[in-house]
Amino acid sequence: MTTINREALDKIGVIAAARVVQQADDLTIISSNGLVLRTKVRDVSQAGRPARGIRLIELQNGDSVASLARIAAADLRSAGASNEEIT
């Protein structure tokens, strides 16, 4: 069973990474060329199962996703982030 139509890959590209997240979490994406993006999960639009996914970072030709990290809200709190920064 697959979750993506293989015939659509030339239009949408391959899935670089996936994580299970909560609304209060943050995501950090790092590219192989050193581009870094940090975003709150709640700011990422949700899509239904038949959707083609959400592009979070625009990469240049030859660049790729090197790392994707979920930063849990509990970890943010233990590091000293205020509730306003988390929610």
Helices and strands as residue ranges (DSSP letters): G 6-8, H 9-12, E 26-31, E 36-40, G 41-43, E 65-71, H 73-78, H 83-86
